[in-house]
Amino acid sequence: SHRPLARRFAPRPTPALPAPARMRVLRRAAVAAAAAAVVLGASPAAASEAAEQYEFQTEVSRLMDIIINSLYSKKEVFLREVISNSADALDKARYLSIENPAILEENPELEMRISFDEAERTLTIRDTGIGMTKQDLVQNLGTVAKSGTTQFVESVASSGDLSLIGQFGVGFYSVYLVSDKVQVTSKHHDDDQYIWTSTADSTFTVSKDEQGNTLGRGTEIKLFLKEDALEYANQDRLEGLVKRYSEFISFPIYLHKSKTEMVDDDEADDAEADDDEEEDDDEEEDDELSTEDADDEPAKQKEVTSWKWERVNNQPAIWSRAKEDVSKDEYIEFYKSFSKDFSDPLTWTHFRAEGEVEFKSILYIPGKAPFGMYENYYNTKAALKLYVRKVLITDEFDELIPKYLNFIKGVVDSDDLPLNVSREMLQQHKILKVMGKKLVRKILEMLRKLSEAEQAKKKKKSASEDEDDEDDEDDEDNEVVAADYRKFWDAFGKNIKLGVIEDSTNRNKLTKLLRFHTTTDIESVFSLDEYVARMPEWQKSIYYIAGADMKEIQDSPFLERAKAKNVEVVLLDDPLDEYCIQQVPEYEGFKLVSLTKEGLRFGDESELDDKRDELYKEQFKSLADWMKEELGDRLEKVVVSNRVTTTPAVLVTGFFGHSANMEKIMKHQAFGSGRTPMQTSKKIMEVNPRHPIIDRLREKSASDPEDAEAIDLAWLLFDTALLNSGFEMEEPRMFADRMYRLMKSGLSLDTLDLLPEIDVPEGDEADDDVEAEEKVEL
């Protein structure tokens, strides 16, 4: 379809356009007409004596200085600018040829060719685009001398604001980043071939090419490279730049490449061998004998260099096609091409966004996480490449999608992006925010579909086993998709958790993507939707517990009552899990409740249970008061527990306090080694009223509150509960002393004072004892 080109090049009444839009139209037309292209092997004609000379405005030297030293942070972008201009010229030639086929009669090929000469220090870019007339060369390549340059220079010099640069067509002049002289040869269908030459000073020359029409049609730009830019006369460097910035240009780009190889001298001198055909038979016999003798010797070789044109942009821009026209293999091949990843992607989404901003995109989820992805999470750039009309603008753009989605790889191509002149920095514009929202929405939709496929597969698996062959085939397909989501979660689950923490706007969507181990099956992972679907009717909350690893969690005393009631519990063994859960106070109307926080209720308590709890509280009130007095500020209070069955006591924290797991995480952070009030929580001891240790301690404390053994037992109970509940011991020496005193009592020792040292025999008696010992050993 040529409709976009028609909109782009169709004449429009200038008065009807706003000033900024008019400037952009004029700039695009000028840059397109000045598109760079170079003819290989054609030596440029020197300017004749009759060449007409034109003068730039006086401020051009200031403008050139800004272009060369300020606008571009990388010199290499000059090639992108020139190729983009050539692509515009080829586009225009193709569009105009629809109405006037004669334009393409002399040369129907629309292409670009790049060559270089290391000896001459030149780089040549040629296209077969529309070309420029003499008047076009004067006006378009002299645009910087037109009115508006003064305002541009003054605005940049006074404010330093580069956002105005996009209003001026100075992209062509980026060639002066690497060259001190530029020669543009151009042939338009309606004019002769002319040469434009300038050294970026205050003048340029335009002359008729004395060699005549050597181009046929199009433009050739020849750059005379600076001393510090000779790397751009290297074929590997040029090929890398073309593939980086212009790999997806619609028109073929050819590079004149050399290949050096070793060949036999005979092969190189085949032409000379034909001169001996008229010699007589005897001489031929002698030659044959000589040849046979020579065959016995190693053949001499010499180095030969050959040159050929090779296309360097073979990869098509498949995002510009309808997704129905792109095969699965093409998607996979394209992913491997631009991402340099050897493994297949997990899944992808291909879409076209319309509305306030229009763009096309293909987004991929890699098959595996890159090594060290989380080591420098906040400084990792998004793996998205941003294109404008298939020309790479940047691959270091991290404002388009949030950090937690930086594992996504893909391309985004739009014609609506506002760019500055260097195309390196995007203006902070509303369009970018709209584009970012659409990209995030598409990524989350892709993940949602992957998650729903897993749920569908699980439902089918739990259905009847009597299925026909067709259903079996469907199951196999679904199994692949379901396995893919588990593979995704294992590789990028941390990113989803970080998204729940950081992205409040999409938190609900991200929460549905979370997966956790539960007490139902610790090997599998389940969504919160699956958890809710398995809840009994009387359960009103989602219960979870966090720990350092799965074994610690499984051995936790906090699970005792939940296991007894057959209540499923979410197991959080990742350091990010508890941070993530704190951002989700409830899900689908069900509160998320920690088993390690105070005020735990399971929802099935009867009136009889409540009355029993009141009786226990009354019975153990004296023990609670005594222990609080003995343990002091180590405890906030002591209460009767309803969460343990076989454990004597546990320590819990307040509803808004840190759990034991969170305390350890914060303490072991780089800047969290100190124990501040924010890092430690007031602890509440919950005692098991049915445990014999607790009952016996109640009796001892009631009979003699000053009993040293009872006090030691109370402290020992606290220390044991501290460790068993996942907290770290603060005073291990005090704990050890209490344990020694308990051992003393258990061993019926009167004292822990040290025994006298053993006596050592003196003099000959000691030597005799040593000799006796040696004899015994022998």
Residue, then its C-alpha position, 0 to 999 in steps of 0.5 A: s500500500h502506498r497510502p502512507l507515502a501518499r500522505r507523506f509526499a502529497p502536496r499540501p497547502t502551506p497556509a493551512l498548516p500550523a507553523p511547527a507542522r509546516m517546518r516538519v514537512l519542509r524538513r522531511a522533504a528537504v532531507a529526503a531529497a538530499a538522501a545520501a547515496v554513493v556510486l562504487g568505482a566512479s571517480p568524482a569529477a573535480a569542480s570546473e573553473a566555471a563552478e558557481q560558488y555560494e556563501f552560507q550565512t555568517e552564523v553557519s560556523r557556529l551552527m556546524d560547531i554545535i552539530i559536530n560537538s554538541l548534538y551527537s554523543k556518538k559519531e557512528v550515528f552519521l551513517r544511520e542519518v545518511i541511510s535514513n535519508s537515502a531510504d526517504a529518497l528511495d521511498k519518494a522515487r517509488y511513490l512518484s513512479i506510480e504516476n510517472p513510470a519513466i522515472l524508473e525506466e533507466n534503472p528499475e532497482l531501488e537500493m543502496r550501496i556502500s563502499f570504502d577506500e582505506a588508502e584514499r580515506t573515503l567512504t561512499i554511500r550511493d542510492t538510486g532514489i529520486g535524486m536532486t536537481k541543481q536547485d535542490l542541491v542549493q536549497n536543500l543542502g543549504t537549508v542551514a543558511k536559511s532564515g531560522t538558523t539565527q533563532f536556532v543558534e541563539s536559543v541553544a546558546s542562551s538556554g541550552d535547550l535541545s528540544l527545539i532542534g527537531q524543528f531544523g533539518v540538520g541530520f545530513y550535516s552529521v557527516y561532518l562528525v567524521s569527515d572534513k570534506v563532503q562531496v554530493t553527486s546527484k542526478h534527478h530525472d528532470d535535470d543533469q548530474y551536478i556535484w555539491t562540495s563543501t568543507a563545513d566552512s562558510t561556502f559550498t560549490v555546485s557544478k555540473d559533472e563533467q563526466g556526464n550522467t554516471l549515476g543514471r538516477g539517485t545520489e552519491i555522497k563521498l566522505f573524506l574521513k578525518e584522521d580520528a575517523l578511519e575506523y569507518a573505512n573498515q568493512d567489519r565496522l561498517e557492517g556492524l553499524v548497518k546491522r545495528y541501526s538499519e537492519f530493517i530498512s525496506f530497501p536492500i543495502y549492499l556493502h562492497k566487501s573484500k575476501t582474502e584467501m590463499v590460492d595456487d600459483d597455477e590457478a592464478d596464472d591460468a590465462e598465461a598457459d593458453d599461449d603455448e598451444e602452437e608448440d611442437d609435439d616434442e616440446e609438449e612432451d618435455d613440458e608434460l615431463s616437467t609438469e609431472d616432476a613439478d607435481d611432486e613438489p608442493a604447489k606454490q601459493k599466493e594471497v589473492t583478494s577478491w571484492k564482491w557486493e554483499r547484502v547486509n540487511n537480510q532480516p525482514a521487519i516482520w512486525s510491519r506485516a499482519k500477524e496472520d501472515v507470519s509463521k511460527d518459524e519466522y517469529i522464532e528466527f526473528y527473535k534469535s536474530f535481533s536478541k542474539d539468544f540461541s534458545d527459543p522464546l517462551t511466547w510472544t505477542h504481535f500487535r498494532a496499537e491505534g488511537e491517540v498513538e499508532f505503533k507496531s510491536i512484537l514482544y517476546i518472553p525469553g525461554k530462560a532468564p539471563f545470568g545475573m539478572y537480579e544482581n543489578y536490577y535497578n540499573t538494568k536497561a530494558a531489552l526493547k529496541l525503539y524504531v522510527r520507520k524501521v530505523l533504530i533510534t535507541d536500544e538503551f531506552d528504559e522509560l517505556i516499560p517499568k523495571y520489573l518488565n525488563f526481561i521482555k525483549g522486542v521491537v517497537d516501531s512508530d511514526d509518531l515519536p517526537l525526536n530531536v535532531s540527533r534522534e538519540m533523545l526522546q522528548q518527554h511527551k504524552i505520547l510516550k506515556v500512552m505508548g508505555k501504558k499500551l505496552v504494559r497492558k499487552i505484556l500483562e495480557m500475554l502473561r494472563k493468557l499463559s496463566e489461563a492456559e495453565q488453569a485450563k489444563k489443570k481443570k482438564k486433567s482433573a476431569s474424567e479419564d474417559e476421553d476420546d483421541e481428540d481430547d487427548e490431543d488437546d491435552e497434549d497441546n495444553e500441557v505444553v502451554a501449562a509447562d511453559y507458564r511454570k517455566f516462566w514462573d521459575a525464571f521470572g517469578k521474582n519480576i512479577k513479585l517486584g511488580v506487585i511491590e512497585d506498580s500499584t496501578n497494575r497490582n490486581k492484574l499482577t496478583k493473579l499471576l502470582r504462584f506459591h507453594t502450599t501445604t497441599d503440594i509443596e512441589s507444585v505452585f498454585s495461584l491465589d484463585e486456586y487456593v480460594a477455590r479449595m477453601p471450605e465455606w467457613q474459611k474467611s481468610i487466606y493464611y500464609i507463613a514465611g521462612a528462610d527455606m521450605k524445611e524451616i517452614q514445614d517444621s514450624p510450630f505455627l502450622e500445627r493448628a492449621k494442619a489439625k484443621n486441614v486448612e491450606v497454608v501458603l508457604l513463602d520461602d523467597p525473601l521477596d514473598e513477604y514484601c510482596i504479600q504486604q502489598v496485598p492485604e486482601y484478595e477477592g474479598f478474603k484477607l491475607v493473614s499471617l500465622t505468625k501474627e497475633g489475633l489468629r482465628f480460623g473462622d470455625e470457632s464455636e461458642l463453646d470454643d470461645k467459652r473454653d478460651e475464656l476459662y483458660k485465660e482466667q486459669f493462666k492469668s497468674l502465670a502470664d503476669w508472673m512471666k511478664e514481670e520476670l522477662g520484663d521488656r523482652l515481652e509485650k504480654v503473655v497470652v493463651s494460644n489457640r494456634v499450637t497443639t504440641t508445642p509448649a509456647v511460641l512467640v508472635t508479633g503484633f499485627f503491624g510488626h515484623s515477622a521473625n523472617m522479616e526481621k532476619i531479612m532486614k538485619h542482614q541487609a547491607f545497611g541494616s546490621g543495627r537493631t533499630p526499633m523499626q527492625t525489631s518488634k515487640k513479641i507476644m508469648e503464647v502458651n499452650p494451656r494443655h501442655p504439662i510443662i506450662d501447667r507445671l510452671r504455673e504451679k511452681s510460680a504460684s507456690d514460690p514466685e522467687d524460686a530460682e529454678a522456676i525463673d530459669l525455666a521461664w527464661l529457658l521457655f522464652d529462649t526455646a520459643l524464640l528459636n522455635s519461632g524463627f527469631e535470632m537469640e540476642e544473648p546466647r551467653m545468658f542462654a548457655d548459663r541457664m542451660y548449665r544450671l539446668m544440667k546441674s539440677g538434672l545431674s544432682l550436682d551440688t555446685l558447678d565449681l571446678l574440680p582441683e587440678i590433677d597432681v603431676p609426679e616429680g623427679d625420677e618417679a616421673d621418668d620411671d612412669v614414662e618409661a613404663e608407659e613406653k614399654v607397655e606401648l611396645 
